[in-house]
């Protein structure tokens, strides 16, 4: 006699929020969240500079990643680098989460950040460089996401010394509220700022 040993299905909640810097109507930051079967793709993008031209490059970047991401984040970053040649260039963080196992792979270039909050705080690093200009071969890092963890990907328009003590509600509040507050409370006024917030529960 055998029993079903399949892993429990995870519940994923995600939200993003983006606002332009002071004096601008459009943001040069962007984000992408796409899912295919049990693979969830996340991307945070920060185009160099501000204003309309940066916004147009951000739209170009989001459209490309939405249509061309793969489960291999290093390969996706290489494709993205080629696509962004001739633009202002960008910082970007790309992640793929296996929603069944909780395994996450990440690669980042420039000042993008991915942090995991939960029983313990963890962070994966982005390499120096500019997507579309100067970029070393992408390095992939891995993270095991656990029940109740909250992942936040964000651009350098948000200050980087935030701790759970500054915002304990991020562990349990609605992700839409968390994403908005994360940007509006901790964002730098003279830089575009955006984030993706994801809660993982099994």
N, C-alpha and C positions, 0 to 999 in steps of 0.2 A: 504494500500500500504506500503510495507517495502523497506528499502534500505540496501545495503551491508555495514555493519559496521565492516567488518573484518579489522584487522590491516594491514598496508602497509608492503610489503615484504622488509626486511632489505637487504642491500648490505654489504657483509662482505669481507674485504680484509685482508689477513694475510701473514706473511713471518717470517722466522727464520734465524738466523745466529749464527755460532759457530766457535770459533778458539781456538787452544790449547795454553797453556802457553809457554813462551819463553823456547826453548831448547827441546820441545817435538813435535812429528809429529802427534800424536793422542790426541784427547780431551776426558776427562772423563765427560764432560757435554753432555746433549742431550735434545731433545725436540720432542713433538708429537702433531700433529694437526689432528683430525679426525672428520668427520661429519656423522651423521645418522639422516635423516629427518630434523627436526628443532632444533636438539641438536648438539652443537659443543663442542668437548672435547679438552682441552689444557693441556699439561703437560710440566713442565720444571724440569730437573733432573741434579743433581750435585753429581757425585760419589766421595767419599772421596779419596784423593790422585790424582796422575797424571800418565800419561804414558799409556803404552799398556794395563796393567791389568785394569786400571780404564776405558779405552775405551771399553774393552771387557764387563765389567759389565754394562756400559752405553748402549751398543747395546742390551744386555740381557734385561735391564730395558725398553728400548723403544719398543722392540718387544712384551714384555708382555703387556704393557699398550696399545699398538695399538690394540691388539687382545682381551683384557679383560676389557676394561673400561666400566663403567655403568653410568647412569645419576645420581647416588648417589655417590658423590665424597668421602664421608666418607667410604662407603663400598669398593670403588675402592682402597682407600689408605690402608685399612686393607688387602685386597688381595695382594696388591703390597708389603706390609711389610712382609707377609708370604713368598712371592716369593723371596725376596731379602735376606732372612736369609742365612748365610754362605758366603755372599759376603763381600766386603769392607764396604757396607752400603752407604746410600745416603741421601742427602737433596732433597726434591721434593715439588713442588706446583702443585696441580691438580684443574682444573676449568671446569665447564660445563656452556655454555651460551645457553639460549633459544633464538634463532635468531629472533623469532617472537615477544616476549614480551620484550627482552632486559634484562631479569633476569639472573644474574650470581651467581653461587654458587662456593665456593672456600674452599679448605683446604690445609694447607701447613705444612711441618715438616722440621726444619733446616733453613739454611740461604738462602731461596728463597724469591723472592719479586714479588708482583703483584701491579701495580699502574695503575690508570685510569686518563688520562689527557683530559681536555676539558674545559667546562665552569667553572668547579671546579676540583681541584685535590683530588683524593681519594686513599686510600691505605688499603689493607687487610693484616692481620698479619699472620705469620707462627709461629707455636709452636716450642719449643725446642725439640730436639730428633734426632735420626738417624733411617731412614727407614731401616729395616732389622736387627736392633740391639735393641735400646731402644726407644719406642714410646708410648706415651699416646694415649687414644682413640681419634680419630680425631674430631676436632671441625669445624663445617661448618659455614662460614660467607657468607653473601649475599650482592649483589651490583646491583643497577639498572643502567644499561648502557644506555646512552642517545645518541641521534642523534649527530654524529660528534665526539664522544669520541674515544680516542685512548688508548687501553689497552697494557701494556707492562709487560710481565713476564720475570724475569731475575735471573741469579745465582749471588752469591756473588763475582764472578770474575769481576763484574762491580760495580764501586763505587756508593754509595747509596744516595748521596746528590745532584743528578742531578735535576735541575729545568727547567721549560719551557724556562726561560730566557737563559739558557745555549744552548738550541737547539730548537728555536721556530718553525723550519721547521717540527718538528715531527708531528705537528697538521695537516699538509696538504701534505707533500711530499709522494711520492710512498713508500709503506711500506717496499719494499725490500731495498730501499736506507736507510730508517730510521733504519732498523734492523742492516744493516752492519755498519753504522756510529755509532750507539749506542754502539756496541761492540768495534769497532776499536778506537774510540775516548775516550770512557769512561771506557774501560776495563783495569784491572790491568795486567801489563805485566807478572807477575810471578804466574798467576792463570789462569786456563781454564775459558773461558767466553762465555756465550750464552744468547740469548733472543728470545722471540716471540713477534712480534708486530701485533696488530689487530686493524683495523679501522672499526667502526660500523656506518652505515648511513641508514636512513629510508627515 
